[in-house]
Amino acid sequence: MYSTCPKCRRDLPAETADSAKQCPWCGVLFEKWLHANLRPDEMPVSNPASPPKWIAAARERVLFVPPDVDPPTFWFRVALLVTLVVWGASFALMDYARLHGGLPEINQSFMHRVNLAFHEAGHILFIPFGRFMSVLGGSLMQLLVPLVAVWAFLYRTRDTFAAGVGLWWVAQSALDLAPYIYDARRGQMILLGGVTGRDRPGYHDWHNILGDLGLLRQDHLLAGAAHAIGTLVMLTAVTWSGWILFKQFQLLRR
């Protein structure tokens, strides 16, 4: 019935989670706690159409709010979230189709340099999987690294706010790729090494990727999709992190 104590929020032993009626950590009786803390209309009822256990477990994991709130850490995170909202909005509003001196505006950001390091590492790491995966591996790696961070925060440290920040990074990385995809056919963007796709045929990742897939003429459409998805994921990330902070603020007031 319970995998986490509703009072102390600690995980219950797996072997007793389905049948436990009392928390082994804080000693609270679950039924008594529910009657004392929930209104009648909030009391759980038997629902034959309830979602599968894995969905309930995932929802509980994603919406977990740590019971202990440290005020300095809380207010630092509020400031960080405000920064990410403003910074993220600036990325989402950038014109991914326009180049400034041969480079898109997003390439001037600090985050582009972070993404670039993982992008180049991805080309090397995916070499054993063949030429196509080696080329795709650069873009894939700059998305996988923040995704792994999200997973680690959710399942290793159980820090849902930090996982939301990681998801913001995933979104920013997708926005970072949109100009590169858009440039697949025109080949005007200055690439690493100071050359363009037109200067060195076969050097532009997304010209090669979309060319191999027969999707080269869809480069502008796919770039727009990457930008739109990145924007939606970024909105999801800041909303998620904001909800966690709101719940922590309620605990802080108590």
C-alpha positions in Angstrom: 0.0 0.0 0.0 2.8 2.4 0.9 6.3 2.6 -0.4 7.1 5.9 1.5 6.0 7.0 4.9 3.5 9.9 4.5 4.8 11.5 7.6 8.6 11.2 7.6 8.9 10.5 3.9 11.4 7.8 4.3 11.3 4.7 2.1 9.8 1.7 3.6 11.6 -1.7 3.4 10.7 -3.3 0.1 9.7 -6.6 1.7 7.1 -5.0 3.9 6.0 -2.0 1.8 2.8 -3.6 0.5 1.5 -4.8 3.8 2.9 -2.3 6.3 0.5 -0.4 8.5 3.1 1.4 10.6 6.3 3.2 9.7 9.3 1.3 11.1 11.3 4.6 11.2 9.0 7.1 13.0 6.4 4.7 14.3 3.3 6.5 12.9 0.2 4.4 12.2 -0.7 5.2 8.6 -4.5 5.0 9.0 -4.4 7.2 12.1 -2.1 9.7 10.3 -4.4 9.9 7.3 -7.5 10.5 9.5 -5.7 13.3 11.4 -4.2 15.1 8.4 -6.6 14.7 5.5 -10.1 16.0 5.0 -12.8 13.3 4.3 -12.9 14.2 0.6 -9.1 13.6 0.4 -9.2 10.2 2.1 -8.0 7.4 -0.3 -10.7 5.2 -1.7 -10.6 1.9 -3.4 -10.4 2.5 -7.1 -10.5 -0.6 -9.4 -9.2 1.7 -12.3 -6.2 2.9 -10.3 -3.0 3.3 -12.4 -0.4 0.5 -12.5 2.1 0.4 -9.6 5.0 1.6 -11.8 3.1 4.7 -12.8 2.2 5.4 -9.2 5.9 4.9 -8.2 7.1 7.2 -10.9 4.7 9.9 -10.0 5.7 9.6 -6.3 9.4 9.8 -7.3 8.9 12.8 -9.6 6.7 14.7 -7.1 8.7 13.9 -4.0 9.3 16.9 -1.6 12.0 16.5 1.0 10.5 17.0 4.5 13.5 18.9 5.8 13.9 22.4 4.5 17.1 24.4 5.1 16.1 28.1 4.7 19.5 29.3 3.2 19.4 26.5 0.7 15.7 27.1 -0.1 16.2 30.8 -0.9 19.3 30.1 -2.9 17.3 27.7 -5.0 14.6 30.4 -5.4 17.2 32.8 -6.8 18.6 30.0 -9.0 15.1 29.3 -10.4 14.5 32.9 -11.2 17.8 33.0 -13.0 16.9 29.9 -15.0 13.5 31.3 -16.0 15.1 34.6 -17.3 18.0 32.8 -18.9 15.9 30.2 -20.5 13.5 32.8 -21.9 16.4 34.5 -23.6 17.4 31.2 -25.2 13.9 30.4 -26.4 13.5 33.9 -27.9 16.7 33.6 -29.9 16.4 33.3 -33.7 17.9 29.9 -34.5 17.7 30.6 -38.3 19.9 33.7 -38.2 23.7 33.9 -38.1 25.8 36.7 -36.7 29.2 36.7 -38.2 28.8 33.1 -39.2 27.5 32.0 -35.8 24.1 31.7 -34.2 23.4 33.9 -31.2 23.2 30.9 -28.9 26.8 30.0 -29.6 27.9 33.0 -27.7 26.5 31.7 -24.4 28.4 29.9 -21.6 26.1 26.9 -22.0 27.2 26.4 -25.6 30.7 25.8 -24.5 29.6 23.3 -21.9 27.5 21.5 -24.5 30.4 21.6 -27.0 32.7 19.7 -24.7 30.3 16.8 -24.4 29.4 17.1 -28.1 33.0 16.5 -29.2 33.5 13.7 -26.7 30.4 12.0 -28.1 32.0 11.7 -31.6 34.9 9.8 -30.1 32.8 7.6 -27.7 30.5 6.4 -30.5 33.2 5.5 -33.0 32.9 1.7 -32.2 29.3 1.9 -33.4 30.1 2.9 -36.9 30.4 6.1 -39.0 26.8 7.2 -38.8 26.6 6.8 -35.0 30.0 8.5 -34.6 28.6 11.6 -36.4 25.3 11.5 -34.6 27.0 10.7 -31.3 28.1 14.4 -30.9 24.5 15.7 -30.8 23.3 12.6 -28.9 25.9 13.0 -26.2 25.1 16.6 -25.4 21.5 15.4 -24.7 22.4 12.2 -22.9 24.7 13.8 -20.3 22.0 16.1 -18.8 19.5 13.2 -19.1 21.8 11.1 -17.0 22.0 13.9 -14.5 18.2 14.0 -14.3 18.2 10.3 -13.6 20.9 10.5 -11.0 19.1 13.3 -9.1 15.8 11.4 -9.1 17.1 7.9 -8.3 20.4 8.4 -6.5 20.0 11.5 -4.4 16.2 11.9 -4.7 16.6 15.7 -5.2 13.6 16.6 -7.4 14.5 20.3 -7.6 18.0 19.4 -8.9 16.4 17.0 -11.4 14.3 19.9 -12.7 17.4 21.9 -13.2 18.9 19.0 -15.1 15.8 18.9 -17.3 16.3 22.6 -18.0 19.8 21.7 -19.2 18.3 19.0 -21.5 16.0 21.6 -23.0 18.8 24.2 -23.4 20.9 21.6 -25.2 18.0 20.9 -27.6 17.7 24.6 -28.3 21.5 24.7 -28.9 21.2 22.1 -31.6 18.4 23.8 -33.5 20.7 26.3 -35.4 23.1 23.4 -36.4 20.2 21.4 -37.8 18.8 24.4 -39.7 22.2 25.0 -41.3 22.4 21.4 -42.7 21.7 22.4 -46.4 23.1 25.9 -46.5 26.4 25.1 -44.7 27.1 28.7 -43.7 27.8 28.2 -40.0 31.4 28.4 -38.9 32.2 25.1 -37.3 35.0 24.0 -35.0 38.3 24.6 -36.8 37.0 27.9 -38.4 35.5 26.3 -41.6 32.0 25.9 -42.8 30.1 23.0 -44.3 30.6 24.4 -47.8 34.4 24.8 -47.2 34.8 21.1 -46.2 32.2 18.8 -47.7 31.4 16.0 -45.2 32.4 18.0 -42.2 28.9 19.3 -41.2 27.3 16.8 -38.7 23.7 17.4 -39.6 24.3 17.6 -43.4 25.7 14.0 -43.0 23.0 12.8 -40.6 20.0 14.1 -42.6 21.7 13.2 -45.9 22.1 9.6 -44.8 18.5 9.5 -43.6 17.1 11.1 -46.8 15.8 14.0 -44.8 18.1 16.8 -45.9 15.2 18.8 -47.3 13.5 18.7 -44.0 16.3 20.4 -42.1 14.3 23.6 -41.4 11.3 21.7 -40.3 13.4 19.5 -37.9 15.2 22.6 -36.6 11.9 24.2 -35.8 10.8 21.0 -34.0 14.0 20.9 -32.0 13.4 24.5 -31.0 9.8 24.0 -30.1 10.4 20.8 -28.1 13.3 22.5 -26.3 11.1 25.4 -25.3 8.3 23.1 -24.1 10.7 21.0 -22.1 12.2 24.1 -20.6 8.8 25.3 -19.5 8.1 21.9 -18.0 11.4 22.0 -16.1 10.9 25.4 -14.5 7.3 24.5 -13.6 8.4 21.3 -12.0 11.2 23.0 -10.0 8.8 25.8 -9.1 6.2 23.4 -7.8 8.8 21.6 -5.6 9.9 25.0 -4.1 6.3 26.0 -3.5 5.7 22.8 -1.5 8.9 23.4 0.4 7.8 26.9 1.1 4.7 25.6 2.7 6.8 23.3 4.9 9.1 26.2 5.8 6.1 28.3 6.9 5.0 25.5 9.2 
